[in-house]
């Protein structure tokens, strides 16, 4: 791990949640502006896939349902719903034997 990465991690740990939110938002806006359009979807997909479990850790079923209900209208405003194949997206979906909100 580079010195720059270590220093950044130490710095971020000392920030308030609002400061982290502001900093993350600014960083994402800057990166997205520089990133070629054809790479953005892959980057965003990877960002979510690699971090969603950690972000949801400790949230129970009720908190997750509330979060999803709050996020769905936001997502609906930003995606072309008429072009989304919901049934196809879940055609091969097999949920875990034990949902991660029930694991210790």
N, C-alpha and C positions, 0 to 999 in steps of 0.2 A: 504494500500500500504506500502511495506516495506521501510525502510530507504535506503537500497541498491538501490532499484528501483527509489526512488526519487532522490538520488544523481546521478545515471546514467542518468536520464532524464535531469537534470540540466546541466550535463557535455556535453551531446550530443547536446543540444541546442546551445552551444557556439562553436561548431566545424564548420569548413567550409564544403561546400558540398563535396569537394574532400576527406576530412578527414572522413566524414560520409560514403562515398562510400567505401573507403579503409577499414574502421573498419567493416562495414557490410559484405564486401566480406570475410574478414579474419574470422569473427565470423561464417558465413555460412559454410565456408570450414571446420572449426574446428568441428562444430556441425554435419555436414554431415559425417565426418570421424568417429565420435563416435556413430552415430545413426545406429541401425541395418538396413540393406538394406530394409527389409520388411516394415519398418516404414517411409522410406524417401518419397515415393510417397504420402502417406496420409499427412505428414507434409507439403510438398511443395504445395499440393492442398489446404490445409487449409490456408497456408500463403498467397496464391494468393487470394482465396475467401474472406478472412477477410480484405485484404488491398488494393485490386485493385481499388475499388471505390474511396477511399481516395487518392490514387496515381494519379488517372485520374481527380480528381476534378479540375475544372477551365480550362481544356483542351476542346476546341471546336471540332466540327466535323472534320474540316480540320487537326488539330493537331493530333487527334486520328487516322485518316486515315493514315497520314504520319508515325506515330509511329508504327501502325500495319504493314504497308508496310516495315518498317525497321526491325521489329522483325521477320516477317515470314521467311526470308532466314536463320536467326540464328536458329530459331526453327526447320526448315527443316533439318539443319545439325545435330541436336541432337536427332531426333526422327525417328523411322522406318516408313517412309511414306507409304510403301506398306502394312503395317498392321493397318493403321489408318482408321476407318470407319467415314469419314467426314459426309456423308449423315445421318448415324445413330445418330451421335452426335447432329445433328440439327433437327432430326425428330420431337421431341416434343417441340422445342424451340418456345417460344412466347415472342417476344420483348415487352418492356414496352410501354404503351400507349403514353407516352411522353419520348423520350430518355433523359437520365440524362444530356447530354450536352446541352439540350434545357431548362432545369429547372433553375429557379433562385436560 
